[in-house]
Amino acid sequence: MGSTLYTTTSEETARFVKSDADMAVTQTEADAESRTLWREWPRVDAAEAKALVDTMMGTAQVTDPQVDKETYTGLYSVADVVVIENNRRWVTIRQKLIRITTILSVADLPQPVDAARRELYRPFQYDPGYGDIRIFEYKFLDRSSREVCMDDDNITDEQLEQSGYTLEGRRWVTEERGDRTCTFFTFQRKVTWENINEAGNAVDNDHDMEIDGYYSGDQYLKLNYSKRNVAYGVPIDDAEDVVEKWTDDENPATTGYATERISIILQPNGEVFLSRILDQANTDSTAYTDGFIITRNMDMGTGTPKAIVVMVPKLTKTAADAIISTLKSRAVITLDGTTYRNYGVTRNILPSGLANVLIEGRILGLTGRRSNLALGLITGYKMFITVSDDGAQPYLVQFDRLVTESRAEAVIHAQTSDIRPTLNNLRGHRGGRVDYAENMGVWVAFAEHWSETNNFF
């Protein structure tokens, strides 16, 4: 029994094999229009099979293919052609078609597939952005769409960028046999982070860091306390805006913080990592009496204080100026419950612009160098014997010393001195002397008294 073998594969004789109705363009929604279609031509003369297959594979695309004399509208890529042999010298040729899309503008692009993501995870801090790259695929495209997709004059970077990302590159790939469609890739880097607000330039994420330090009396003001602001993954064009916002908000008197340092690190991908360390300003305990003790020296003989240094930490310029101005007219100050002579004030300016103010006080009237200027009168502070030129009359000279805070009182004391007798070729005049001890803020007056004596000790 004879039969007719086909020597051609026409559209009219193609038969339906199957369609992959579950193939998805976006890998999230089913393709109801059967993107992949298989059709076949049975009873093809085996002698003609190779030439027919070569012709089919040499055709990249088919427009409006037919199956069982039904037209499937659209442009299809010839993905593959296979030959099924049998023992009667005829074969079945099967052809795989995949429907493709022609891109003329950005509106023609299908929904992209989020194909890959490379994210850098850091368990103890936010991801700073470097390494967070996502790859988006636009699948099943026409070969003729390459120029449109790859040329940013046709489709701009902004049109391709996903929300929160910036475009870093494009790539066009023709898939291997079995598919032979084209895929358009975009490589996008994340630029919007949780700690950047909608304007893209304000940092909302603060990290607080507290270090236990010294305390200021009952105020419990921590000396060492700082806060850190950080901004990760900031586009380099926005870095200046972040710094400007930080500096514009700088007002220690109202915010309670002053910027100590701003660090700017440029990442290899063009993003910027910003970090700001802030000092906590002391806005509550700003009087010199609020200072806490840095140094206290004790008199070894009496066991009582003889010198002290206290510090009022992290003051604004206004608060520091107020302390310095107050102490300018205070000769005596009370520190830690003890009255001291005001020995000086030092302002140490910190990198943040805040200042530590140190106040030094010293006690008068104790042993050592400072005991020579104890307040009060010492009668007979110094005495010596002298004689006239002829040696006939000896004199006892006695000095009474008065240490006082009053200049007038010191002058009156010196004026109580005797008139010196005429001796040693000197004319008689009133003795006495007044000095000012600038470092201690006191007046030292000596009253000089002369009397005849025959006692040579």
C-alpha positions in Angstrom: 0.0 0.0 0.0 1.5 3.3 -1.1 1.3 6.7 0.6 2.2 10.2 -0.3 5.3 11.8 1.4 5.6 15.5 1.8 8.6 17.3 0.5 7.7 20.8 1.8 6.6 22.3 5.2 3.9 24.8 4.3 1.9 26.9 6.7 -1.3 25.2 5.6 -0.1 21.7 6.5 1.2 22.5 10.0 -0.5 20.6 12.8 -0.9 21.5 16.5 1.3 19.7 19.0 1.1 21.7 22.2 1.4 25.1 23.7 2.9 26.2 27.0 0.0 28.2 28.4 1.7 28.5 31.8 4.8 30.3 30.4 4.9 33.7 32.0 6.3 36.9 30.6 7.0 38.3 34.1 7.3 34.9 35.9 4.4 36.1 38.1 1.4 36.1 35.8 0.3 33.3 33.4 0.4 34.1 29.7 -3.1 33.4 28.5 -2.0 33.8 24.9 0.3 30.7 24.9 3.6 32.3 24.4 5.3 29.0 23.4 3.8 27.0 20.6 4.8 23.7 19.1 3.6 22.6 15.6 4.7 19.8 13.3 4.7 18.4 9.8 4.3 14.6 9.7 5.1 12.2 6.8 7.9 14.3 5.5 10.2 12.5 3.1 13.3 11.7 5.0 15.5 12.6 2.1 14.2 16.1 2.2 14.3 16.5 6.0 17.8 17.9 6.4 17.2 20.7 3.8 13.9 21.5 5.3 15.3 21.7 8.8 18.2 23.9 7.7 15.7 26.3 6.0 13.6 26.5 9.1 16.5 27.1 11.4 17.8 29.7 9.0 14.6 31.6 9.5 14.9 33.6 12.8 11.3 34.8 13.0 7.8 33.9 11.7 4.9 36.3 11.5 1.4 35.1 12.1 2.1 31.4 12.0 -0.7 28.9 11.2 -1.6 25.7 13.1 -4.4 23.5 11.7 -5.2 26.3 9.3 -5.7 28.7 12.3 -3.6 31.9 12.4 -1.8 32.8 15.6 -1.4 36.6 15.3 2.0 38.0 16.3 5.7 37.8 15.7 7.4 34.5 16.8 11.0 33.5 17.2 11.9 30.1 15.7 13.3 28.7 18.9 14.2 25.2 17.7 13.4 22.5 15.1 13.6 18.8 15.8 13.2 15.6 13.6 11.4 12.5 14.8 12.5 9.5 12.8 10.6 6.3 12.0 11.3 3.1 10.0 9.3 3.9 7.0 11.6 6.4 5.5 9.6 9.4 6.6 10.0 11.7 9.5 8.0 14.2 11.6 9.5 17.7 11.8 8.5 19.7 14.9 9.0 23.4 15.3 9.1 25.4 18.5 7.9 29.0 18.3 8.0 31.7 21.0 6.0 34.8 20.7 8.2 38.0 20.9 7.6 41.7 21.4 9.0 44.5 19.2 10.1 47.5 21.1 9.7 50.9 19.5 9.5 53.0 22.7 9.6 52.6 26.5 5.9 52.0 26.5 6.4 48.7 24.6 8.6 47.2 27.2 7.0 44.4 29.2 7.1 44.2 33.0 10.7 43.4 34.0 11.7 40.3 35.8 13.7 40.8 39.0 16.2 38.2 38.0 19.0 38.7 40.6 20.0 40.7 43.6 23.3 40.9 45.3 23.0 42.5 48.7 25.6 43.0 51.4 24.2 42.1 54.8 25.8 43.5 58.0 24.3 42.0 61.1 25.0 44.9 63.5 24.4 47.9 61.3 22.6 49.2 58.3 23.7 48.2 54.8 25.7 51.2 53.5 24.6 50.5 49.9 27.8 49.3 48.3 27.1 46.0 46.6 23.3 46.2 46.6 22.8 45.7 42.8 19.6 44.3 41.2 19.3 42.9 37.7 16.0 43.4 35.8 15.3 41.3 32.7 12.9 42.2 29.8 12.3 38.8 28.2 11.1 37.6 24.8 12.1 40.6 22.7 12.5 41.0 19.0 16.0 41.1 17.6 15.3 44.4 15.8 14.6 46.1 19.2 18.3 46.1 20.2 19.1 49.6 19.0 16.0 51.1 20.7 16.7 49.5 24.0 20.5 50.0 24.1 20.5 53.7 23.0 19.7 56.1 25.8 18.5 58.6 23.3 15.6 56.3 22.5 14.9 55.1 26.1 16.5 57.2 28.8 18.0 56.0 32.1 15.3 57.7 34.1 12.6 55.8 32.2 14.2 52.5 33.0 15.1 53.2 36.7 13.0 51.3 39.3 11.9 53.2 42.4 14.8 53.8 44.7 17.4 52.7 42.2 19.8 54.3 39.7 20.8 52.7 36.4 24.4 51.5 36.2 24.4 49.6 32.9 22.5 47.8 30.1 23.1 44.5 28.3 21.5 42.8 25.3 21.6 39.0 24.9 20.4 36.6 22.2 19.5 33.4 23.9 20.8 30.0 22.7 19.0 27.4 20.6 15.8 26.3 22.3 14.8 29.9 22.8 16.6 32.3 20.4 14.6 35.2 21.7 16.4 38.3 23.0 16.7 39.5 26.5 17.4 43.1 27.6 19.1 43.5 31.0 19.3 46.6 33.2 21.7 46.7 36.2 20.4 49.0 38.9 21.9 50.1 42.2 19.9 51.1 45.2 20.2 54.7 46.2 17.2 55.3 48.5 17.6 54.0 52.1 15.5 53.9 55.1 17.4 56.5 56.9 17.0 59.1 54.1 13.7 61.0 54.1 11.5 61.7 51.0 13.6 64.8 50.1 16.6 62.6 49.8 18.8 64.8 51.9 17.7 64.6 55.5 19.0 61.9 57.8 16.3 60.5 60.1 18.3 57.6 61.6 20.3 58.6 64.7 22.6 56.2 66.6 23.1 57.2 70.2 26.4 56.2 72.0 26.8 56.8 75.7 30.1 56.5 77.6 30.0 56.6 81.4 32.0 59.5 82.6 32.4 61.9 85.5 29.5 63.5 87.3 28.9 67.1 88.2 27.8 67.0 91.9 24.1 66.4 92.3 23.5 67.3 88.6 24.8 64.0 87.3 25.9 65.7 84.1 27.8 63.2 82.0 31.1 64.6 80.8 31.7 61.9 78.1 28.5 61.6 76.1 28.1 61.7 72.4 25.5 61.0 69.7 26.1 59.9 66.2 24.2 60.7 63.0 24.8 58.5 60.0 23.7 58.5 56.4 24.4 55.4 54.3 24.3 55.0 50.5 23.9 58.7 49.8 24.3 59.6 46.2 27.3 61.8 45.8 25.2 64.6 44.4 23.1 64.7 47.6 26.0 64.5 50.1 26.4 68.3 50.2 22.7 68.7 51.0 23.1 66.3 54.0 26.1 68.3 55.3 24.3 71.6 54.8 21.3 70.3 56.7 23.5 69.2 59.6 25.3 72.5 59.8 22.1 74.6 59.3 20.5 72.7 62.3 23.5 73.5 64.5 22.4 75.3 67.6 23.7 73.8 70.8 21.8 76.2 73.0 18.4 74.8 71.7 19.2 71.3 70.4 21.6 70.4 73.2 24.3 69.1 70.8 27.3 70.5 68.9 29.1 68.8 66.0 32.5 67.5 66.9 33.4 66.0 63.6 31.9 65.0 60.2 33.4 62.1 58.3 32.8 61.7 54.6 33.8 58.4 52.9 33.4 58.0 49.1 32.5 54.4 48.2 33.9 52.8 45.0 30.5 52.9 43.4 30.1 56.7 43.8 27.9 56.6 46.9 28.9 58.5 50.0 28.9 57.4 53.6 28.4 60.3 56.0 29.0 60.2 59.8 28.6 63.0 62.3 29.6 62.8 66.0 28.0 65.3 68.3 28.9 66.5 71.8 26.1 66.9 74.2 26.1 70.5 75.4 25.8 71.3 79.1 22.8 73.6 79.2 21.6 72.9 82.8 24.6 73.0 85.1 26.3 76.2 83.9 27.3 78.0 87.1 30.9 77.8 88.4 29.6 76.2 91.6 28.3 73.3 89.5 31.9 72.2 88.6 33.1 68.8 89.7 36.5 68.2 91.3 39.4 67.5 89.0 42.2 68.1 91.5 42.3 68.7 95.3 45.5 69.1 97.2 45.6 68.6 100.9 47.9 70.0 103.6 49.8 67.1 105.1 50.2 68.8 108.4 46.6 69.8 109.1 44.7 67.4 106.8 42.6 70.2 105.4 42.3 71.4 101.7 44.8 73.9 100.4 44.1 73.9 96.7 41.4 72.8 94.3 40.6 72.6 90.6 37.0 72.1 89.4 35.6 71.8 85.9 32.3 72.9 84.4 32.2 70.7 81.2 30.9 71.3 77.7 29.6 74.8 77.9 28.5 76.9 75.0 30.5 80.1 74.4 27.8 82.2 76.0 27.8 80.1 79.2 31.6 80.0 79.4 31.8 83.8 79.0 29.3 84.2 81.8 31.5 82.2 84.2 34.7 84.0 83.3 32.9 87.4 83.6 31.5 86.5 87.0 34.8 85.3 88.4 36.7 88.4 87.2 35.4 90.3 90.2 35.4 87.5 92.8 38.6 87.4 94.9 37.1 84.7 97.2 35.0 81.8 95.9 33.3 78.8 97.4 34.0 75.4 95.8 32.8 72.1 97.2 31.7 73.7 100.4 35.1 75.4 101.1 36.1 79.0 100.7 39.1 79.5 98.5 41.1 82.4 97.0 40.2 82.8 93.3 43.5 81.7 91.7 42.4 81.7 88.0 40.1 80.5 85.3 41.0 78.4 82.2 38.9 77.8 79.1 39.7 74.7 77.1 37.9 74.8 73.7 36.9 71.3 72.4 36.7 70.4 68.7 32.9 70.8 68.8 33.3 74.5 69.8 32.0 73.7 73.3 34.4 74.5 76.2 35.5 73.0 79.5 36.0 75.8 82.1 38.5 75.0 84.9 38.4 77.1 88.1 41.4 77.0 90.5 41.1 78.0 94.2 43.8 78.2 96.9 43.6 78.4 100.6 45.6 81.1 102.5 47.1 80.6 105.9 48.5 77.1 105.7 52.0 75.8 105.6 54.2 76.2 102.6 54.6 79.2 100.3 51.0 80.4 100.5 51.2 80.6 104.4 53.4 83.7 104.0 50.3 85.6 102.8 47.8 84.6 105.4 45.1 87.2 106.1 45.6 89.2 109.3 48.2 91.0 111.4 51.4 89.6 112.6 53.2 91.8 115.2 56.9 91.5 115.2 56.9 89.7 111.8 60.5 90.8 111.5 63.0 92.5 113.9 66.7 93.6 113.7 69.2 95.8 115.6 71.0 98.6 114.1 73.3 101.4 115.5 74.1 105.0 114.7 77.2 105.9 112.8 79.2 106.6 115.9 78.1 103.3 117.4 76.8 105.1 120.5 73.1 104.2 120.3 71.6 100.9 119.3 68.0 100.8 117.9 65.5 97.9 117.7 63.7 97.9 114.4 60.3 95.9 114.3 58.1 95.3 111.3 54.4 94.5 111.9 52.8 92.9 108.8 49.2 93.1 107.8 47.7 91.0 104.9 44.3 92.4 103.9 41.9 92.5 100.9 41.5 96.3 101.4 43.9 98.6 99.9 42.8 101.5 102.2 43.3 99.4 105.2 46.8 98.4 104.1 47.8 102.1 103.5 46.5 103.1 107.0 48.5 100.3 108.6 51.7 101.4 106.8 51.1 105.0 107.9 51.4 104.0 111.6 55.1 103.6 111.1 57.5 105.7 113.2 59.7 108.4 111.8 63.2 106.9 111.5 65.8 108.5 113.7 68.7 110.3 111.9 71.5 107.8 111.6 73.8 106.3 109.1 73.9 109.6 107.2 70.2 109.3 106.4 67.7 112.0 106.9 64.9 111.1 109.2 61.6 110.0 107.5 58.6 107.8 108.1 59.1 104.1 107.4 56.5 101.6 106.1 55.6 99.9 102.8 52.6 98.5 100.9 52.8 95.8 98.3 50.1 94.0 96.2 50.3 90.2 95.7 48.7 90.0 92.3 48.7 86.2 92.2 46.8 86.0 95.5 44.7 89.2 95.2 45.7 90.6 98.6 47.5 93.7 99.9 50.6 93.3 102.1 51.4 96.3 104.4 54.4 96.7 106.7 54.5 99.2 109.7 58.0 100.1 110.8 58.7 100.9 114.5 62.0 102.2 116.0 63.0 102.2 119.6 66.2 102.7 121.6 67.5 99.6 123.3 70.5 98.3 125.1 69.5 94.7 124.4 71.6 93.1 121.8 69.7 89.7 122.1 
